[in-house]
Amino acid sequence: MTPFSEWKQSSTPTWWKKHNGVKHNRNVNFKDANLGNVLNAFAALYLLNLYYYQERRCIELQEQGFSESLEETAASLKSRLDVLRIDSVWLSFMER
């Protein structure tokens, strides 16, 4: 699952377009309110939160004279995120 892969071609992700279609014209686009689009949206939210957390953590660590890579932040978070287990998202993130 790679929710932002379409942005490489300067294209809005399909799940984003489908979400907007359902949001603005539910009667016509209700068929697009499916699990695949929801999972991609959650995967995107997860990745954005991971990047945000890493940025905040880097600021705090730099103030203390330390540093941490995104991979180290992700590894430290993984043990705390067993409640939200989306292995395919985790694997897609780690492949980058």
VOMARZA-209299 format. One record per residue (C-alpha): residue in one letter; residue number from 1; chain; x, y, z. Coordinates in steps of 0.1 Angstrom, whole numbers, plus 5000, padded with zeros to 4 digits. Layout:
// VOMARZA-209299
type_seq_mol_east_north_up
a_NUM_A_X_Y_Z
...
//
This chain:
// VOMARZA-209299
type_seq_mol_east_north_up
m_1_A_5000_5000_5000
t_2_A_5016_5033_4988
p_3_A_4990_5060_4992
f_4_A_5012_5088_4978
s_5_A_5028_5070_4948
e_6_A_5007_5088_4923
w_7_A_5022_5121_4933
k_8_A_5054_5110_4916
q_9_A_5036_5117_4883
s_10_A_5022_5150_4897
s_11_A_4988_5135_4899
t_12_A_4964_5136_4929
p_13_A_4960_5102_4945
t_14_A_4930_5082_4934
w_15_A_4918_5077_4969
w_16_A_4919_5114_4975
k_17_A_4898_5121_4943
k_18_A_4873_5093_4953
h_19_A_4870_5108_4988
n_20_A_4862_5142_4975
g_21_A_4837_5127_4951
v_22_A_4819_5109_4979
k_23_A_4821_5140_5001
h_24_A_4806_5164_4976
n_25_A_4782_5141_4957
r_26_A_4775_5111_4978
n_27_A_4745_5099_4958
v_28_A_4764_5096_4925
n_29_A_4798_5084_4940
f_30_A_4787_5062_4968
k_31_A_4803_5031_4951
d_32_A_4837_5048_4957
a_33_A_4832_5047_4995
n_34_A_4850_5014_4997
l_35_A_4875_4997_5020
g_36_A_4904_5001_4996
n_37_A_4900_5039_4995
v_38_A_4896_5041_5033
l_39_A_4927_5020_5039
n_40_A_4947_5042_5016
a_41_A_4935_5073_5034
f_42_A_4944_5058_5068
a_43_A_4978_5047_5054
a_44_A_4984_5083_5042
l_45_A_4974_5096_5076
y_46_A_4997_5072_5094
l_47_A_5026_5082_5072
l_48_A_5019_5119_5077
n_49_A_5017_5114_5114
l_50_A_5050_5095_5114
y_51_A_5068_5123_5095
y_52_A_5052_5149_5119
y_53_A_5063_5129_5149
q_54_A_5098_5125_5136
e_55_A_5101_5163_5129
r_56_A_5089_5171_5164
r_57_A_5112_5145_5179
c_58_A_5142_5158_5159
i_59_A_5137_5193_5172
e_60_A_5135_5180_5208
l_61_A_5166_5158_5204
q_62_A_5186_5186_5187
e_63_A_5178_5209_5216
q_64_A_5195_5182_5238
g_65_A_5224_5177_5214
f_66_A_5212_5144_5198
s_67_A_5199_5134_5164
e_68_A_5177_5106_5150
s_69_A_5169_5094_5115
l_70_A_5134_5088_5103
e_71_A_5141_5050_5103
e_72_A_5152_5052_5140
t_73_A_5121_5072_5148
a_74_A_5099_5046_5130
a_75_A_5116_5018_5148
s_76_A_5110_5034_5182
l_77_A_5074_5040_5173
k_78_A_5068_5005_5159
s_79_A_5069_4989_5194
r_80_A_5043_5014_5206
l_81_A_5019_5009_5176
d_82_A_5010_4973_5180
v_83_A_4974_4983_5185
l_84_A_4974_4998_5150
r_85_A_4990_4971_5129
i_86_A_4991_4978_5092
d_87_A_5020_4957_5081
s_88_A_5017_4965_5044
v_89_A_5020_5002_5051
w_90_A_5049_4996_5074
l_91_A_5067_4975_5047
s_92_A_5060_5002_5020
f_93_A_5074_5028_5043
m_94_A_5105_5008_5051
e_95_A_5112_5001_5014
r_96_A_5117_5038_5007
//
